[in-house]
Amino acid sequence: MDWIKRNLIFVVSVVVALGLMGVAGFYGFSGWKHNADELEKINGGYEELKRLNTLNPHPGGGKVDNIKLAREQEKELRAFIAKVSSHFVRIVPIPNAASSNSTNVSSKEFSSALQQTIDQLQREATNSSVILPPKYKFSFEAHLGRVQFAAGSLEPLAVQLGEVKTIVSVLTSAKINALDGIRRERVSVDDAAGSPTDYLDLKSTTNELAVMTPYEVTFRAFTPELASVLAGLAATPHGLLVKSINVEPAPASAVADPSAAPVYYYTPQTAAAPPQDPAAAFRSRYGIGGGGKDGYRGPPPAAPAAPVGVAAPVAKPTIQTLVKERQLKVVMLIQVVKLLPQK
């Protein structure tokens, strides 16, 4: 202790020096650790550069900057998507919750809108002379008349009702002969109680751009009406894509065409003999002239009877049939394309 008291300044200096050395060592280690981390980042960047240089297509170099070109092309693609989005307008659900003050569709609103929509589609079919199955409900038979619906099913059902109405309106506007049915995917627990003929086993699919919902329609029509259906689907702004189509002859219905009355052609009578000399005709009529006793020649021979026209049936001329139109049964798979919001 005496030595420490005599050398107090030295001891304090040594302690301070040791402390400074510890601090210096700590900062030195921290700097080394930082340098090591930075070196690792540099090595990682170098390895990434080597990987990019070996890619195909190459990112470019010098005056060619493929990365910049890729970004420009991405910008052009997004502009194209924004342009064509006008042809993929979402179909308004029925009823539309956005048109009311509430954010959700109520059971009462959907039940009322469902009945009104089915009545409207039936009237449109009648006005366009489209034959429907008896009391047809357009695949919503399991939901018609309900006052309560499964939880979480009203919004997807409202979307499907709007899409079914749009598709059926295209068919009736084309004046098809008959609508045999429309099928959709199951989106509610209540759909399990419906007829199997109202539903598809297919499901909606989603990719990075859109949601595609399938519908299948079966109808009967002739080729002009089928062409009108395809044109109507192409002209709608709602992105109705014909995924597949199957066409076959519909069951033939006998249509009797009244046959026309037979046409008869009559042969003309024999032409009259040329006029004779008047004197010769007089002598021939009264038997004057040679032959016979007292110059009597007897009665003149009877003139042969003129042939009577005979009706001869002639086949009615017909036009050669090149193409015989037949009613078609069409099964068409339609996908409703709904674009996702752009990021």
RAZI-V667656 format. One record per pair of residues at least 24 apart in sequence whose C-alpha atoms are under 8 Angstrom apart, sorted by the first residue. I is the first residue (numbers start at 1). J is the second residue. D is the distance in whole Angstrom. If there is no record, write none. Layout:
BEGIN
i | j | d
I | J | D
I | J | D
END
This chain:
BEGIN
i | j | d
85 | 339 | 7
86 | 237 | 7
87 | 236 | 8
87 | 237 | 5
87 | 238 | 6
87 | 239 | 6
88 | 237 | 6
88 | 238 | 5
88 | 239 | 4
88 | 337 | 7
88 | 338 | 6
88 | 339 | 7
89 | 237 | 6
89 | 238 | 5
89 | 239 | 7
89 | 338 | 7
90 | 238 | 6
90 | 239 | 8
90 | 338 | 6
90 | 339 | 8
91 | 159 | 8
91 | 162 | 6
91 | 163 | 6
91 | 166 | 8
91 | 238 | 6
92 | 159 | 7
92 | 162 | 6
92 | 163 | 8
93 | 158 | 5
93 | 159 | 4
93 | 160 | 7
93 | 161 | 7
93 | 162 | 5
93 | 163 | 8
94 | 158 | 5
94 | 159 | 7
94 | 161 | 6
94 | 162 | 5
95 | 158 | 6
96 | 158 | 8
104 | 155 | 7
105 | 154 | 6
105 | 155 | 7
106 | 154 | 7
107 | 147 | 6
107 | 148 | 6
107 | 149 | 7
107 | 154 | 7
108 | 147 | 6
110 | 154 | 7
110 | 158 | 7
111 | 143 | 8
111 | 144 | 7
111 | 145 | 7
111 | 146 | 7
111 | 147 | 7
114 | 144 | 7
114 | 161 | 7
115 | 144 | 7
115 | 145 | 8
117 | 165 | 7
121 | 165 | 7
121 | 168 | 7
121 | 169 | 7
124 | 169 | 8
124 | 172 | 7
125 | 172 | 6
128 | 172 | 6
128 | 173 | 7
128 | 175 | 6
129 | 175 | 7
129 | 177 | 7
130 | 172 | 7
130 | 175 | 6
130 | 176 | 6
130 | 177 | 5
130 | 178 | 5
130 | 179 | 7
131 | 177 | 6
131 | 178 | 4
131 | 179 | 6
132 | 178 | 6
132 | 179 | 5
132 | 180 | 6
133 | 179 | 8
133 | 180 | 6
133 | 181 | 8
138 | 164 | 8
138 | 181 | 7
138 | 182 | 6
138 | 198 | 8
139 | 181 | 8
139 | 182 | 6
139 | 183 | 6
139 | 184 | 7
139 | 198 | 5
139 | 199 | 7
140 | 194 | 8
140 | 198 | 8
141 | 194 | 7
141 | 195 | 8
142 | 190 | 7
142 | 191 | 6
142 | 193 | 6
142 | 194 | 5
142 | 195 | 8
143 | 190 | 7
143 | 191 | 8
149 | 190 | 7
150 | 188 | 7
150 | 189 | 6
150 | 190 | 6
152 | 188 | 8
153 | 187 | 7
153 | 188 | 5
153 | 189 | 8
156 | 187 | 7
157 | 187 | 7
157 | 188 | 8
163 | 336 | 8
170 | 229 | 7
170 | 232 | 6
170 | 233 | 7
171 | 229 | 6
174 | 225 | 6
174 | 226 | 8
174 | 228 | 5
174 | 229 | 6
174 | 232 | 7
175 | 225 | 6
176 | 219 | 7
176 | 220 | 6
176 | 221 | 5
176 | 222 | 8
176 | 225 | 6
176 | 226 | 7
177 | 219 | 8
177 | 220 | 6
177 | 221 | 5
177 | 222 | 8
178 | 219 | 6
178 | 220 | 5
178 | 221 | 7
179 | 217 | 8
179 | 218 | 6
179 | 219 | 4
179 | 220 | 6
180 | 217 | 8
180 | 218 | 5
180 | 219 | 5
180 | 220 | 7
181 | 217 | 6
181 | 218 | 5
181 | 219 | 7
182 | 215 | 7
182 | 216 | 6
182 | 217 | 4
182 | 218 | 6
183 | 215 | 6
183 | 216 | 5
183 | 217 | 6
184 | 214 | 7
184 | 215 | 5
184 | 216 | 7
185 | 214 | 7
185 | 215 | 7
208 | 340 | 8
209 | 339 | 6
209 | 340 | 6
210 | 337 | 6
210 | 338 | 5
210 | 339 | 4
210 | 340 | 5
211 | 337 | 6
211 | 338 | 5
211 | 339 | 6
211 | 340 | 7
212 | 335 | 6
212 | 336 | 5
212 | 337 | 5
212 | 338 | 6
213 | 335 | 5
213 | 336 | 5
213 | 337 | 7
214 | 333 | 7
214 | 334 | 6
214 | 335 | 4
214 | 336 | 6
215 | 333 | 6
215 | 334 | 5
215 | 335 | 6
215 | 336 | 8
216 | 331 | 7
216 | 332 | 6
216 | 333 | 4
216 | 334 | 6
217 | 330 | 8
217 | 331 | 6
217 | 332 | 5
217 | 333 | 7
217 | 334 | 8
218 | 329 | 7
218 | 330 | 6
218 | 331 | 5
218 | 332 | 6
219 | 329 | 6
219 | 330 | 5
219 | 331 | 7
220 | 250 | 7
220 | 327 | 7
220 | 328 | 5
220 | 329 | 5
220 | 330 | 6
221 | 327 | 6
221 | 328 | 5
221 | 329 | 7
221 | 330 | 8
222 | 325 | 7
222 | 326 | 7
222 | 327 | 5
222 | 328 | 6
223 | 325 | 8
223 | 327 | 8
223 | 328 | 8
238 | 336 | 8
238 | 337 | 8
239 | 336 | 6
239 | 337 | 5
239 | 338 | 7
240 | 334 | 6
240 | 335 | 6
240 | 336 | 5
240 | 337 | 6
241 | 334 | 6
241 | 335 | 5
241 | 336 | 6
241 | 337 | 7
242 | 332 | 7
242 | 333 | 6
242 | 334 | 5
242 | 335 | 6
243 | 332 | 8
243 | 333 | 5
243 | 334 | 6
243 | 335 | 6
244 | 332 | 6
244 | 333 | 5
244 | 334 | 7
245 | 330 | 7
245 | 331 | 6
245 | 332 | 4
245 | 333 | 6
246 | 330 | 6
246 | 331 | 5
246 | 332 | 6
247 | 328 | 7
247 | 329 | 6
247 | 330 | 5
247 | 331 | 7
248 | 328 | 6
248 | 329 | 5
248 | 330 | 7
249 | 326 | 7
249 | 327 | 6
249 | 328 | 5
249 | 329 | 6
250 | 326 | 8
250 | 327 | 5
250 | 328 | 5
250 | 329 | 5
251 | 327 | 8
252 | 326 | 8
252 | 327 | 8
262 | 313 | 6
262 | 314 | 7
262 | 315 | 8
262 | 316 | 7
263 | 313 | 6
263 | 314 | 6
263 | 315 | 8
263 | 316 | 7
264 | 311 | 5
264 | 312 | 5
264 | 313 | 5
264 | 314 | 6
265 | 310 | 8
265 | 311 | 6
265 | 312 | 6
265 | 313 | 7
265 | 314 | 8
266 | 309 | 5
266 | 310 | 6
266 | 311 | 5
266 | 312 | 7
267 | 309 | 5
267 | 310 | 7
267 | 311 | 8
268 | 309 | 6
269 | 306 | 6
269 | 307 | 6
269 | 308 | 7
269 | 309 | 7
270 | 306 | 6
270 | 307 | 7
END
